[in-house]
Amino acid sequence: KSIFVIGDEGVGDEIRTAQFYGWLCERFGSVTISCDPRLINIFSVSFPKVKFIPVRRFRKGVAEPGVEEAPRLNGIDEKIASYLTEECRQHMESADFITFGQNLFFNHFSGHLPRPASGAYLKWPSGEERRNTASKSLRVGLLWRSHFKSRMRDFMYLSLEELLPITKVANVEAWSVQHCIDEEEVSICNEYGIKLIEDVDLFNDFEGLSSCLSSMDLIVGISSVPIELAAALGVDVWMLGFSP
């Protein structure tokens, strides 16, 4: 049988859901999954048996339609169309089963889908070349918020100031892995010796971000793409706050 999975989540959620993709490959003869375009390379390397279709999804307040967009899937609910392009139609029509990415987690919570063994489930070349071999300090990446700011989401975030005590711990090399960092935060990082990753677009270049995260010994912060991606790559993570 074949299955088509509609990626209908935020990117961090989508990364976390990918832990079940290996199980789908074991159960189904053909697996096709739509995904955020920024994840296409990492997902394809990690799950070579899956056909991934890159689809930029629209979410109000987060990602709005651009001038040049692939034709959306028409003839269905507008919300579903925000998740899919016309390219997906043939895969949906030929699939024996169709489900949403979020459904995989619901099936896990209800006891129908087992969680994989602990450890990395995404693969990308190591970030060892980014390490300073002369330094024996513990490299700790810090993440305090998502890029999307709203009154409700602020409850799930930390402030950079709340993480500053880490900079006083002996033999710790603190790094910001914060995407969409603002000028005030950059100034605080410089003042407290938190190193910045300046040669990678942490919001759009997930391959470069993966290499940076893999070079860390530990990531500390809230649930957002960098911490979800780090965990998926097998980096030790301490997740703070009451986000998922």
C-alpha positions as CSV (number, residue, x, y, z in Angstrom):
1,K,0.0,0.0,0.0
2,S,1.0,3.6,-0.5
3,I,0.5,6.6,1.8
4,F,0.7,10.4,1.2
5,V,1.4,12.5,4.3
6,I,0.4,16.2,4.2
7,G,2.9,18.4,6.1
8,D,0.5,20.7,8.0
9,E,2.6,21.8,10.9
10,G,5.2,24.5,11.8
11,V,8.7,23.6,10.8
12,G,9.9,22.7,14.3
13,D,6.8,20.4,14.7
14,E,7.6,18.9,11.2
15,I,11.1,18.0,12.3
16,R,9.8,16.4,15.4
17,T,7.2,14.4,13.5
18,A,9.9,13.1,11.1
19,Q,11.0,10.6,13.9
20,F,8.0,8.5,12.7
21,Y,9.0,8.5,9.0
22,G,11.3,5.4,9.3
23,W,8.3,3.5,10.7
24,L,6.2,4.5,7.7
25,C,8.8,3.1,5.4
26,E,8.7,-0.2,7.2
27,R,4.9,-0.4,7.0
28,F,4.1,1.0,3.5
29,G,5.5,0.1,0.1
30,S,5.5,3.7,-1.1
31,V,5.7,6.8,1.1
32,T,5.3,10.4,-0.2
33,I,5.5,13.4,2.1
34,S,5.1,17.1,1.5
35,C,7.7,19.2,3.5
36,D,9.0,22.7,4.0
37,P,11.4,23.4,1.1
38,R,14.2,24.2,3.6
39,L,14.0,20.6,4.8
40,I,14.1,18.8,1.5
41,N,17.8,18.0,1.4
42,I,18.1,16.8,5.0
43,F,14.9,14.8,4.8
44,S,16.0,13.2,1.5
45,V,19.4,12.2,2.9
46,S,17.9,10.8,6.1
47,F,15.0,8.9,4.5
48,P,16.1,7.8,1.0
49,K,13.0,5.6,0.6
50,V,10.6,8.5,0.9
51,K,9.7,10.8,-1.9
52,F,9.5,14.4,-0.5
53,I,7.7,17.2,-2.3
54,P,8.8,20.7,-1.2
55,V,5.8,22.9,-0.5
56,R,5.9,26.4,1.1
57,R,3.0,26.5,3.5
58,F,1.0,29.7,4.3
59,R,0.2,30.4,7.9
60,K,-1.4,33.7,8.9
61,G,1.1,35.9,10.7
62,V,4.0,33.6,10.0
63,A,4.3,33.0,6.2
64,E,2.2,34.8,3.7
65,P,1.9,34.1,-0.1
66,G,4.7,35.7,-2.2
67,V,4.6,37.1,-5.7
68,E,5.9,34.0,-7.4
69,E,4.3,30.9,-5.9
70,A,3.7,27.4,-7.4
71,P,0.0,26.9,-8.2
72,R,-2.0,25.9,-5.2
73,L,-4.2,22.8,-5.2
74,N,-7.6,24.0,-6.2
75,G,-11.1,22.4,-5.8
76,I,-10.6,21.7,-2.1
77,D,-10.9,23.6,1.2
78,E,-8.9,26.8,1.2
79,K,-7.0,25.8,4.4
80,I,-5.9,22.5,2.8
81,A,-4.8,24.5,-0.3
82,S,-2.5,26.5,1.9
83,Y,-0.6,23.2,2.7
84,L,-0.4,21.8,-0.9
85,T,0.5,22.7,-4.5
86,E,-1.0,21.4,-7.7
87,E,2.1,19.1,-8.0
88,C,0.8,17.1,-5.0
89,R,-2.5,16.2,-6.8
90,Q,-1.2,13.1,-8.7
91,H,0.4,11.7,-5.5
92,M,-2.8,12.2,-3.5
93,E,-5.0,10.6,-6.1
94,S,-2.8,7.6,-6.5
95,A,-2.2,7.0,-2.8
96,D,-4.1,4.3,-0.9
97,F,-4.0,6.4,2.3
98,I,-3.8,10.1,3.0
99,T,-3.0,11.6,6.4
100,F,-1.7,14.7,8.1
101,G,1.7,15.0,9.7
102,Q,0.0,15.9,13.0
103,N,-2.0,12.6,12.8
104,L,1.2,10.7,13.3
105,F,1.7,12.3,16.8
106,F,-2.0,11.7,17.6
107,N,-1.5,8.1,16.8
108,H,1.5,8.0,19.0
109,F,-0.3,9.5,21.9
110,S,-3.2,7.1,21.5
111,G,-0.8,4.1,21.6
112,H,-1.0,3.1,18.0
113,L,2.3,4.4,16.8
114,P,5.5,3.4,18.7
115,R,8.2,6.0,19.4
116,P,11.6,5.1,17.8
117,A,14.6,4.2,19.9
118,S,16.5,7.1,21.4
119,G,19.1,8.7,19.2
120,A,19.4,10.7,16.0
121,Y,16.9,10.1,13.2
122,L,18.1,12.9,10.9
123,K,21.5,12.8,9.2
124,W,23.8,15.5,7.9
125,P,27.5,15.8,7.6
126,S,29.3,16.4,10.9
127,G,30.1,19.9,12.1
128,E,33.5,18.9,13.5
129,E,35.2,21.2,11.1
130,R,33.6,24.1,12.9
131,R,35.2,23.2,16.2
132,N,38.3,24.9,17.6
133,T,40.4,21.9,18.3
134,A,42.6,24.0,20.6
135,S,39.7,24.7,22.9
136,K,38.6,22.2,25.5
137,S,35.6,24.2,26.7
138,L,32.1,22.8,26.6
139,R,30.3,24.4,23.6
140,V,26.8,25.3,24.6
141,G,24.3,26.7,22.1
142,L,21.6,29.1,23.5
143,L,18.1,29.6,22.1
144,W,15.6,31.8,23.9
145,R,12.7,32.5,21.5
146,S,11.2,31.7,18.1
147,H,11.2,34.1,15.2
148,F,7.4,34.6,15.5
149,K,6.5,37.1,18.2
150,S,3.0,37.4,19.6
151,R,1.5,38.0,23.0
152,M,0.4,34.3,23.4
153,R,3.8,32.9,22.1
154,D,5.8,35.1,24.4
155,F,4.6,32.9,27.3
156,M,6.6,30.1,25.8
157,Y,9.8,32.1,25.4
158,L,12.7,33.1,27.6
159,S,14.7,36.3,27.4
160,L,18.4,36.3,26.6
161,E,19.0,37.8,30.1
162,E,17.7,34.6,31.7
163,L,20.4,32.6,30.1
164,L,23.3,34.9,30.9
165,P,24.3,32.9,34.1
166,I,25.5,30.2,31.8
167,T,28.2,32.5,30.6
168,K,29.7,32.6,34.1
169,V,30.1,28.8,34.3
170,A,33.8,27.8,34.1
171,N,35.0,26.0,30.9
172,V,31.8,26.8,29.0
173,E,31.9,28.5,25.5
174,A,28.5,30.0,24.9
175,W,27.2,30.3,21.4
176,S,24.0,31.9,20.1
177,V,22.0,29.6,17.8
178,Q,19.2,32.2,17.8
179,H,17.7,32.7,14.3
180,C,16.4,36.2,13.4
181,I,18.4,37.7,16.2
182,D,17.9,41.5,16.6
183,E,20.5,44.2,17.2
184,E,19.8,44.6,20.9
185,E,20.4,40.8,21.4
186,V,23.6,41.0,19.4
187,S,24.8,43.8,21.6
188,I,24.1,41.7,24.8
189,C,25.9,38.7,23.2
190,N,28.9,40.8,22.5
191,E,28.9,42.2,26.0
192,Y,28.8,38.8,27.7
193,G,31.1,37.0,25.4
194,I,28.4,34.8,23.7
195,K,29.8,33.9,20.3
196,L,27.7,34.5,17.1
197,I,27.4,32.4,14.0
198,E,27.8,35.0,11.3
199,D,28.4,33.0,8.1
200,V,25.2,31.0,8.1
201,D,21.6,32.2,7.6
202,L,20.1,30.3,10.6
203,F,16.5,30.9,9.4
204,N,16.8,29.7,5.8
205,D,20.0,27.5,5.5
206,F,19.1,24.4,7.4
207,E,22.1,22.5,6.0
208,G,24.4,25.2,7.4
209,L,22.4,25.3,10.6
210,S,22.7,21.5,11.0
211,S,26.5,21.7,10.7
212,C,26.6,24.4,13.3
213,L,24.4,22.5,15.7
214,S,26.4,19.3,15.2
215,S,29.5,21.1,16.4
216,M,27.9,21.8,19.8
217,D,28.1,19.7,22.9
218,L,24.8,20.9,24.3
219,I,21.9,23.1,23.2
220,V,19.8,24.9,25.9
221,G,16.6,26.7,25.2
222,I,12.9,26.6,24.1
223,S,11.1,24.6,21.5
224,S,11.9,26.1,18.1
225,V,13.6,24.9,14.9
226,P,17.2,25.0,16.1
227,I,16.5,23.0,19.3
228,E,14.2,20.5,17.5
229,L,16.8,20.1,14.7
230,A,19.6,19.6,17.2
231,A,17.7,16.9,19.0
232,A,16.8,15.2,15.7
233,L,20.5,15.2,14.8
234,G,21.4,13.5,18.1
235,V,22.9,16.5,19.9
236,D,22.2,16.7,23.6
237,V,19.4,19.1,24.3
238,W,18.0,20.7,27.5
239,M,14.6,22.1,26.6
240,L,13.2,24.8,28.9
241,G,9.7,26.2,29.4
242,F,6.3,24.6,28.8
243,S,6.3,24.5,25.0
244,P,5.8,21.0,23.5
